[in-house]
Amino acid sequence: MLWDTWGGADMGGVRVRRRRDEDGAAAVEFALVVIPLVLILFGIISYAYMFSVRQALTQAAAEGARAAAVAQTNPTGAATNAVNKALEGNGNLSCGTNGLTCTATPPAACQGGSAKCVTVTVSLNYDAFDPFNLPLIPMPSTLSFTSSAEVN
């Protein structure tokens, strides 16, 4: 066999190069690529979960306002019960627990009209509630939603 100047053997006109200097390069490249990809993947999952909780809170505030608007007595209690019922399927979320606060204003005059309005505000301390709490993934610290309904 003939040896060329690069340390490879000449096999019938085909040069074969030795790859001693590239051992483990694929593992290093994989490690450098997989870390950002996993961070992006879990960031997508974390944002999807936050948007799901956000939608549930928005719906719960609207349900609370509707319940308070039609309640004959104790509109604030009706609003709180409706918010809790709307959030039943979302883990441990209920008014007064896990950083979730619910406030309902009693019927008061609406802006620019003679009708009365009920306003329900639902606010969640998302920093305490976030199950993922990933580094480098910016999330809102508080999710807060307000809904109003006219009392007839």
Sequence and secondary structure as in RCSB ss.txt:
>XXXX:A:sequence
MLWDTWGGADMGGVRVRRRRDEDGAAAVEFALVVIPLVLILFGIISYAYMFSVRQALTQAAAEGARAAAVAQTNP
TGAATNAVNKALEGNGNLSCGTNGLTCTATPPAACQGGSAKCVTVTVSLNYDAFDPFNLPLIPMPSTLSFTSSAE
VN
>XXXX:A:secstr
 EE TTS EEETTEEE   GGGTTHHHHHHHHHHHHHHHHHHHHHHHHHHHHHHHHHHHHHHHHHHHHHH SS H
HHHHHHHHHHHTTTSTT  TTSTTEEEEE   EE TTSSSEEEEEEEEEEHHHH SS  TT    SEEEEEEEEE
E 
